[in-house]
Amino acid sequence: MWRLVVPATLAAAGTISMAVAIYHERRMHLHRQPGVTYAQATFRRDGAWRRADIFMPDGLRHQRQASLFGVTGALLWVLSLIIYAMLPFLAR
């Protein structure tokens, strides 16, 4: 039972990280340049990444934070899955 604590903790930390990423993503869209719609900023091939013509400086700061927490959350989830999948081999 105690062996499930590590993957569960990593998964929970990943979920919290993803929630923070979503928060920053929402905040990013509050700092679009005047006249730029949500669709224009979101549905782009480049994702409007680091585009000062689409986002104001505060929006770009939130974009960096969203990326950082999103990637961190995904890595924590993958690590949690790997450790969970290895549990039968670690029990020996």
C-alpha positions as CSV (number, residue, x, y, z in Angstrom):
1,M,0.0,0.0,0.0
2,W,2.8,2.5,0.9
3,R,4.3,2.0,-2.6
4,L,1.3,3.7,-4.2
5,V,2.1,6.9,-2.2
6,V,5.0,8.0,-4.5
7,P,3.1,7.7,-7.8
8,A,0.0,9.2,-6.3
9,T,1.9,12.1,-4.9
10,L,3.6,12.8,-8.2
11,A,0.3,12.6,-10.0
12,A,-1.3,15.0,-7.5
13,A,1.7,17.4,-7.9
14,G,1.2,17.2,-11.7
15,T,-2.4,18.0,-11.4
16,I,-1.7,21.1,-9.3
17,S,0.9,22.1,-11.8
18,M,-1.6,21.8,-14.6
19,A,-4.1,23.8,-12.7
20,V,-1.6,26.6,-12.3
21,A,-0.8,26.4,-16.0
22,I,-4.5,26.8,-16.8
23,Y,-4.7,29.8,-14.5
24,H,-1.8,31.5,-16.3
25,E,-3.3,30.5,-19.7
26,R,-6.5,32.2,-18.8
27,R,-4.7,35.3,-17.4
28,M,-2.6,35.4,-20.6
29,H,-5.8,36.0,-22.7
30,L,-6.7,39.0,-20.5
31,H,-3.6,40.7,-21.8
32,R,-4.2,40.5,-25.6
33,Q,-3.4,43.5,-27.7
34,P,-6.5,45.7,-28.4
35,G,-8.5,44.2,-31.3
36,V,-7.0,40.7,-31.1
37,T,-9.8,38.1,-30.5
38,Y,-9.5,34.9,-28.6
39,A,-9.7,32.9,-31.8
40,Q,-7.0,35.0,-33.5
41,A,-4.7,34.4,-30.5
42,T,-5.5,30.7,-30.0
43,F,-6.1,29.0,-33.4
44,R,-2.7,29.8,-35.0
45,R,-0.1,27.3,-36.3
46,D,2.5,29.0,-34.1
47,G,0.2,29.2,-31.1
48,A,1.0,32.9,-30.8
49,W,4.1,31.9,-29.0
50,R,6.2,35.0,-27.9
51,R,4.2,37.3,-30.3
52,A,4.3,40.8,-29.0
53,D,1.9,41.9,-31.7
54,I,-0.7,39.6,-30.1
55,F,0.0,39.9,-26.4
56,M,1.1,42.7,-24.2
57,P,4.2,42.1,-22.0
58,D,2.1,40.9,-19.1
59,G,0.4,38.4,-21.4
60,L,3.8,37.1,-22.6
61,R,4.9,36.7,-19.0
62,H,1.8,34.6,-18.2
63,Q,2.4,32.6,-21.4
64,R,5.9,31.7,-20.2
65,Q,4.5,30.7,-16.8
66,A,1.8,28.6,-18.4
67,S,4.3,26.8,-20.5
68,L,6.6,26.1,-17.6
69,F,3.9,24.7,-15.4
70,G,2.2,22.8,-18.2
71,V,5.4,21.0,-19.2
72,T,6.3,20.3,-15.5
73,G,2.8,18.9,-14.9
74,A,3.1,16.6,-17.9
75,L,6.5,15.4,-16.9
76,L,5.2,14.6,-13.4
77,W,2.3,12.7,-14.8
78,V,4.6,10.6,-17.0
79,L,7.0,10.0,-14.2
80,S,4.1,8.9,-12.0
81,L,2.9,6.5,-14.7
82,I,6.4,5.0,-15.1
83,I,6.9,4.5,-11.4
84,Y,3.4,2.9,-11.1
85,A,4.1,0.6,-14.0
86,M,7.4,-0.5,-12.4
87,L,5.7,-1.3,-9.0
88,P,5.4,-5.1,-9.8
89,F,9.1,-5.2,-10.5
90,L,10.1,-3.2,-7.5
91,A,8.0,-5.5,-5.2
92,R,10.4,-8.4,-5.7
